[in-house]
Amino acid sequence: MTLIELIESSSARLAEAGVSFGHGTRNAFDEAAWLVLWKLGLPLDALDENAGRDLADAEIAACETLVAERIATRKPAAYLTGEAWLQGVPFTVDERVIVPRSLIAEVLAEGSVDAWLSEDTRRVLDLCTGNGSLAVLAALAWPEVEVDAADIDTDALAVAALNVQRHGLGARIRLLQGDGLAAADGRYDLVLCNPPYVNRESMAALPPEYRAEPALALDGGDDGMDFVRRLLAALPDKLSPHGVLVLEIGHERAHFEAAFPRLEAVWLETSAGEDQVLLLSADALGVRA
């Protein structure tokens, strides 16, 4: 059996089993390719040059066992491999954190927020940092800034520490533990936040792959806005006069606008559309100099 034949048969098994995607892949073929290439120790972008490679029986058996584990446990593939990629950057992942997939990563990579930043932007806060991926991407995007990465969950911060070390950014990223803005130190020029925003009804309908993730990082209360309400109430005291907030709210735009009808938000374009990531300026939030 060749590598591509194994991927195709594995893809068919995943599709037939009805597993859910969204943790780095969007379909059965891509998920199968990820699992097979990872198990064989091949780069994830090396499918084309290895597609016709004949596999040994032991290699086939090992890959088929991994695919069977994916189906039986319904755990995201990243939990099985211990690694996920965001904007081409690798991150260590385990079941202490949600799998990194924030659309804010696109905003950073594409420079969509740069026009809103001041020449004095030096302090960045990544709130609800999880495994630290957005903090790392921000530090890579702007070599002149220092980043505080905060989370209430000490387990998540332990994973974030692995990723800060992995990318050699210990001198520029500081990890802080606290609920919401409780650990925030001073004022920030840019706040990034991918908070728990899934509404209660949607939480109950999540497939097993999402329920395998820490609920603390997903559950946003009845309308998904519990954390966001507390954040926007406290943020004016933590944002510099030229600062901005970049906030991800997923599919909750209707709930966001119902909760904050007077806020003048700028909606940023991402691969998922223009209603999942928003920007709020210091003026919009009522920040005083």
C-alpha positions in Angstrom: 0.0 0.0 0.0 1.3 3.5 -0.9 1.1 6.5 1.4 -1.7 8.1 -0.6 -3.7 4.9 -0.7 -3.4 4.7 3.1 -4.5 8.4 3.5 -7.5 7.8 1.2 -8.6 4.7 3.0 -8.2 6.5 6.4 -10.2 9.4 5.0 -13.0 7.1 4.1 -12.9 5.6 7.6 -13.1 9.0 9.3 -15.9 10.1 7.0 -17.9 6.9 7.6 -17.5 7.3 11.4 -18.9 10.8 11.3 -16.1 12.5 13.2 -16.2 16.3 13.5 -13.5 18.6 12.3 -12.5 22.2 12.9 -9.4 21.8 15.1 -6.9 22.4 12.3 -8.5 20.6 9.4 -11.9 21.0 7.8 -12.4 17.6 6.1 -11.7 13.9 6.4 -8.9 13.8 3.8 -6.9 16.6 5.4 -7.4 15.0 8.9 -6.2 11.7 7.6 -3.2 13.2 5.9 -2.2 15.0 9.2 -2.5 11.8 11.2 -0.6 9.6 8.7 2.2 12.0 8.0 2.7 12.7 11.7 2.8 9.0 12.6 5.3 8.4 9.9 7.5 11.3 11.0 7.1 13.2 7.8 6.6 16.9 7.4 2.9 17.9 7.1 3.7 19.6 3.8 5.5 16.6 2.3 2.5 14.7 0.9 3.1 15.3 -2.8 6.7 14.1 -2.8 5.8 11.0 -0.7 2.4 10.1 -2.1 3.7 7.1 -4.0 5.9 5.7 -1.3 5.4 2.1 -0.5 4.7 1.5 3.2 5.8 -1.4 5.3 3.2 -3.4 7.1 4.3 -2.1 10.5 3.9 1.5 9.2 0.4 0.8 7.9 -0.6 -0.9 11.2 0.7 2.0 13.3 -1.2 4.6 11.2 -4.4 2.6 11.2 -4.2 2.2 15.0 -3.9 6.0 15.3 -6.9 6.6 13.0 -8.9 4.1 15.1 -8.0 6.0 18.2 -9.2 9.2 16.6 -12.5 7.6 15.8 -13.0 5.7 19.1 -12.1 8.6 21.5 -13.4 11.5 19.3 -10.5 13.6 20.6 -9.2 16.3 18.3 -6.2 15.1 16.3 -4.0 17.7 18.0 -4.4 15.9 21.4 -3.2 12.7 19.8 -0.2 14.3 18.1 0.6 16.8 20.8 1.0 19.6 18.3 -1.0 22.1 16.3 -0.2 24.7 13.8 -1.5 28.3 13.6 -0.4 30.5 10.7 2.4 28.1 9.9 3.8 28.2 13.4 3.9 25.0 15.5 2.6 24.9 19.1 2.6 22.3 21.8 -0.9 21.2 22.7 -2.5 18.8 25.2 -5.9 18.4 26.9 -5.2 21.2 29.4 -5.9 23.8 26.6 -8.2 24.2 23.7 -6.7 23.5 20.3 -5.4 26.9 18.9 -7.5 28.1 16.0 -8.2 31.8 16.8 -9.1 33.9 13.8 -7.1 36.7 15.5 -4.1 34.9 14.2 -5.1 35.8 10.7 -5.5 39.5 11.7 -2.0 39.5 13.1 -0.5 37.7 10.1 -2.2 39.9 7.5 -1.5 43.1 9.3 -5.2 44.1 9.5 -4.7 45.8 12.8 -1.5 47.6 12.1 -3.2 50.8 10.9 -4.9 51.1 14.2 -1.7 50.9 16.2 0.3 54.0 17.4 4.0 54.5 16.8 4.1 54.3 20.6 2.6 50.8 20.8 4.9 48.8 23.0 2.7 46.9 25.5 0.5 44.0 24.4 -1.9 41.9 26.5 -3.1 38.5 25.3 -6.0 37.8 27.6 -7.3 34.2 27.9 -4.0 33.2 26.4 -4.6 29.4 26.6 -1.5 27.7 25.1 0.0 31.1 24.4 -0.3 31.0 20.7 -1.5 34.5 20.1 1.1 35.9 22.5 3.8 34.1 20.5 2.4 35.3 17.2 2.1 38.9 18.4 5.7 38.8 19.6 6.8 37.5 16.3 4.8 40.0 14.4 6.1 43.1 16.3 9.7 42.5 17.5 9.6 45.8 19.4 6.7 45.0 21.8 6.6 43.2 25.1 3.7 40.8 25.7 1.8 39.9 28.8 -0.1 36.6 28.4 -2.8 36.1 31.1 -5.2 33.3 31.9 -7.2 32.2 34.9 -6.1 28.5 34.4 -2.7 27.5 35.8 -2.8 24.3 33.7 -3.2 26.4 30.5 -0.3 28.7 31.6 1.9 25.6 32.1 1.3 24.7 28.4 1.8 28.4 27.4 5.2 28.3 29.2 6.2 25.4 27.0 5.4 27.4 23.9 7.1 30.5 25.0 10.2 28.4 25.7 9.8 26.6 22.4 10.0 29.8 20.4 12.7 31.4 22.5 10.5 34.4 23.6 11.0 34.2 27.4 12.6 37.6 27.5 9.6 39.3 25.8 6.5 37.3 27.0 5.5 37.3 30.6 2.9 34.8 31.8 0.3 36.1 34.4 -2.4 34.2 36.3 -5.7 35.8 37.2 -9.4 36.1 36.5 -10.1 38.4 33.6 -8.0 41.6 33.9 -7.1 40.9 37.6 -3.5 40.2 36.7 -3.1 43.0 34.2 -0.2 45.2 35.1 -0.6 48.8 34.1 -2.1 50.0 30.8 -1.8 48.3 27.4 -1.6 49.6 23.9 -3.1 46.5 22.3 -5.3 43.9 24.0 -6.0 40.6 22.1 -8.8 38.4 23.5 -10.3 35.2 22.4 -12.5 34.6 25.4 -15.1 31.9 26.3 -18.0 33.1 24.1 -20.1 30.0 23.2 -23.7 30.5 24.3 -25.4 27.9 26.6 -27.6 26.5 23.9 -24.6 26.0 21.5 -22.5 24.5 24.3 -25.1 21.8 24.7 -25.0 20.9 21.0 -21.2 20.7 20.6 -19.9 17.5 19.1 -17.6 15.3 21.2 -14.4 16.8 19.7 -15.3 20.2 21.2 -16.6 18.7 24.5 -13.1 17.1 24.9 -11.7 20.6 25.3 -11.7 22.5 28.7 -15.3 23.9 29.1 -13.8 26.9 31.0 -12.3 28.2 27.8 -15.5 27.8 25.8 -18.6 28.5 27.9 -19.7 32.1 27.7 -22.9 31.8 29.6 -26.5 32.1 28.5 -25.8 34.5 25.6 -22.0 33.9 25.4 -21.3 37.4 26.7 -20.6 36.8 30.4 -16.8 37.3 30.1 -17.1 40.0 27.5 -19.3 42.1 29.8 -16.8 42.0 32.6 -14.0 42.7 30.2 -15.5 45.8 28.6 -16.6 47.2 32.0 -13.0 46.9 33.3 -10.9 47.6 30.2 -11.0 51.4 30.2 -8.8 51.4 33.2 -6.3 49.1 31.5 -6.1 50.5 28.0 -3.9 53.4 27.0 -5.5 56.5 25.4 -4.3 55.3 21.9 -5.0 51.6 22.6 -7.3 49.1 20.9 -9.0 45.9 21.7 -9.2 43.0 19.2 -11.9 40.6 20.3 -13.1 37.3 18.9 -16.7 36.4 19.4 -17.3 33.6 16.9 -20.8 33.2 15.8 -22.2 35.4 18.5 -22.4 38.8 16.7 -26.2 39.0 17.3 -25.7 38.5 21.0 -22.8 40.9 21.1 -24.8 43.7 19.4 -27.8 43.0 21.6 -25.6 43.3 24.7 -23.7 46.4 23.6 -26.0 48.3 21.2 -24.2 51.6 21.5 -20.6 50.4 21.0 -19.1 51.4 17.6 -17.2 48.3 16.7 -15.0 47.8 13.6 -15.6 44.3 12.2 -12.4 42.8 10.7 -12.4 40.5 7.7 -11.2 36.9 8.2 -11.5 33.7 6.3 -14.7 33.1 8.2 -16.3 36.4 7.2 -16.6 39.8 8.7 -18.6 39.1 11.8 -16.4 37.1 14.1 -13.5 39.4 15.0 -14.0 43.0 16.0 -11.9 46.0 17.0 -12.8 48.6 19.6 -10.8 51.8 20.0 -10.0 53.5 23.2 -12.4 56.3 22.2 -15.2 53.8 21.6 -14.6 52.3 25.0 -14.5 55.6 26.8 -10.9 55.5 27.8 -9.7 58.8 29.4 -6.2 60.2 29.0 
